[in-house]
Amino acid sequence: MISFRYHLVSIVAVLLALALGVLVGASVLDKGLVEQLKRDTQEAQSAADRLQQEKKVSDTQSDALQEQLLPWVAASRLSGERVIVLALEGVPETVVAGARRALDAAGAEVPGVVIVGTRVVSQEEDVRREIADALGVSEDAGDDLAGEAARALAARLAGDAPRAGGGDLLGRLVEGGFLCPRGCPGLDDQILVELGSRDDPVVVLGAGDGETDEATARFAVPLVDDLVARGVAVAAGESVESESSLVGILRSDDDGPAGGDDPRMVTVDDLDQPMGGVALVLGLERLQVAGIGGNYGVRRDADDGHVPV
């Protein structure tokens, strides 16, 4: 009887022979075939590089064309409207510039950009005391002072809060460095006092560096929710590559103003692109005229397409 060990040795020998055959075959492979394979690989790489370059040129030309079309498409859409722009600290300049460029092209008046500093969500005791003083509440009134500040600011921007003298919450938040931590270019004290009315649309710009998740969730979201609840036309926008996604949070909340089948606000996820600016202007116009919101852009959750139609 042939033992199991014999079978094992035989199988190993066959496998070794196969491996040796592969090695030998590879060593005597036709050199011409090898060279042909190398040439084919190089040609394929060159073709891929060429297509990539052509795509870059095409994208540049497309962006340039969209830039040229923006003034024509947006012209006078928001003429005479005063639009308040708030941006989370750290928002990419391309997003701020995209929003300003689109709003300017639409004929809107944009007094300046109010930056929301990350200090507004600080848990440090002395900072909490300062923000409680600015809000006129006790430091122990609740853990979510940032949310309190957001809702109070929403009331102020909707024209539902006093603004004379020391009673102007907007001014106190600026003085405390919670808003415009590095100053408010174009927004002097008189403009700040006059800023805010239920008729003034508000555009909130989300940051995109992944470091402002707290400011997004604890301040920007409740601010937007309360503004919409007060009847203010609101749009939220950010970069297409945003990591800390204000737009994503708003769209994912089925009970929120941007969620569900009947959004009551506008969101734009590619505001750093020319078509994002078009979506912002057309979306705000549609929201004010017809009361219909929408989620626009290039992401999967942009349920209403790239631009309003």
Phi, psi and omega in degrees: 000137180279129185283162177298324180300322180295316178300317181297315179296321180295317180296316179298319180297319179297317180296319178296322179295319178297316180297319179296321179297319178299315180297316180296317180299320180294326184287336182250014180303140182307121182297327179298321179295319178299314180296322179296318178297321178297316181296319179298319180296315180297319180295320179295320179295318178298318179296320179295317178298319181295317179295322179296318179294319178297323178295318179299316179297317180298317179297319179297316179295321179296316178298318180297319179295318179296322177299319180290327181282335185307308180300325181289317181289320187272349189312123173064009181297326181237031183301130179084354179276136172264119183249128178266126180249122174245136181229134174294142178303131182100358179298136180301141180300330180297328180286314178299313181297320180297317179294314181297316181298316181292316181294320177298317180297330181276358178084012180282154174264120179243100184301329182167181179247123178269116179271128176269110183287149179293346178300336184294341179251014181295144177257004178293140188300316182292325179289319177299322179295319180295316182289327176296319177297318180296325181277344182075032179234170177283146177299334180266012184294338180170162181286333187263065178294329178297317177295321176299316179297319180298314182290324177294320178294322178299316178298320180294317181288336178275358180082018182257015181223151180295153181222004183280136175053227183289354180274002183276105181301320182302315179296320181293322179292326176292315180299325180278358179079011177281327172245146179049058183301338178245025181097164181241085180304129178083358181239091177276178186301320182294318179295319180299319180296322184278346186289135173111120177197153179298340180273352182268114175299149179239130176249122180252123183255124180276148176283176184215022185261002179078359183254002185242027181303320181295314179297325179294306186286321188267343180238304187296316182296309178297330176298311180297313181305314184287323177299314180297319179297332179272003175089016179272140175285121187235139171232142175239134181219160179198179179284151178296338181256017183299134178265323179263090198266100172297314180300317180299318180296315182297318182289330185280347181269102183299335180265357181274176185291341179253355184265178179073193184270353184226072182298142182253013178212180180247135170234143180226121185261004180225048185289349175277358179250152182305318181292334175295322176296320177299315180298321180298310183294309182295324179294317179294319179299314180297321180296318182285322184281314186250352181072022183251122177271188179180157179247112189240154177142209187242355180279167182297329182271010173278078191293341185256016175088190185285316178220160176298141178232000000 
